[in-house]
Amino acid sequence: MTTSLPRQDRIRRALELLRNETTDKFDDVLGFAAHEFTDPVLAQEERDLIFGRVPSIVAHGSEIARPYDFMTVQMPRNNIIVVRQKDKSVKAFVNLCRHRGALLEESEKGRCRFFSCPYHRWSYDPDGSLRMVTRDATFGEIDRKEQGLVELPCEERHGFIWVVDNAHALIDVGAWLGPEMDSILAGYHIDELQCVRSAGFDEPTNWKIMQDAFLDGYHIQYAHPNTAGKIIHTNVMAFEDFGRHCRFIAPRKSIDRWLEEDPGDRQLDRYVTETHFLLPNSTLLRQPDHFQLLTFRPHHSDPTKSRMEQRLMVPAQEDSGIDEDHWNRRWEKNWDILLAVLHNEDFPLLRKSQRGMASADAGDMLLGRNETANQVFHRETKKLLAEGRASS
């Protein structure tokens, strides 16, 4: 398996794997069971012991770029509001009025200088502090400092906003990523990019089925014969395992020109796509000229449902060297292609997978030696559950 090599060397490693019609592999196949995608008890453990303990990405920083910009997110354990503060930092709060529990903010995104509850018009400042109690002379004495919004651990790092979905937890994204992946993400300067498109989709599919599909270089020519299968080689991955996280390079078919010819010292970046798995639930794709982020969150109660979010992060128009009309058309076309593949190919297949997993006698299933990133996802998810059970 490829580890700790410079990017151009890893690309050449992928080219060599392609020449030899093989891929990086683990030593053994790995078994799993259908109940992992349907069991409500396990699903509750995942919400509490994974998402309630470790950081996961909720947005790109450019989505709430200005002070008082906010967005709402349904996390596995909490409805939350993420708010850009006056000092440019970011905070996250449970989206709930501390009076009678009404949902405080319904809009997906917006900008405001305070949040006002629609039930009795209690209001809160962007820093979560209780701003006003209506008709307070008749309400009774309360400790206003204790009745602010419930804050969740939140950190902005490498251009992304991360949250631990538990008000009693701590957050340290750098420590969570580890030195290798933290350094890798720092080198990409994703904080300098713009999120030009984002969308979320609620699907009748377990979040792990969704995540597995977007770590898989084995299915491309079979599930996407007329789209991605025409662009990217199937089952060829130069892989790096960092423990919790991993990444692999997959050659595009445009690299075939170098199968019989030595590329010498040419830069080969435009001939590959690089996939990063960020535990617990994110796939970051490094394309030749942009990044895509895919996140997969469990439903708050139903193990057979999840939410997928997709983001497209690109250089700002003024930094791109192309005119505004061309820039807009380029990313609109790219986005439309991505959505068409999701809705026409990925989602129908994965919905049927969830139906299949509901069979009472499904039997045991397998991940191949070649399904390296999927094995990392399953291995590390089970580790998090075991650690959480041991500490609870």
Secondary structure, DSSP 8 states (H G I E B T S, - for coil): ---S--HHHHHHHHHHHHHTT-----SS-EEEEGGGGT-HHHHHHHIIIIITTS-EEEEEGGGG-STTEEEEEE-SS-EEEEEE-TTS-EEEEES--TTT---S---SEEE-SSEE-TTT--EE-TTS-EEE-TTHHHH----GGGSS--EE-EEEETTEEEE-S-TT----HHHHHHHHHHHHHHHHTGGGSEEEEEEEEEESS-HHHHHHHTT-SSSHHHH-TTTGGGTB-SS--EEEE-SS-EEEEEEBGGGGGGSSS--TT---GGGEEEEEEETTTEEEEE-SS-EEEEEEEE-SS-TT-EEEEEEEEE--HHHHTS-HHHHHHHHHHHHHHHHHHIIIIIHHHHHHHHHHHT-TT--EEEE-TT-HHHHHHHHHHHHHHHHHHHH-
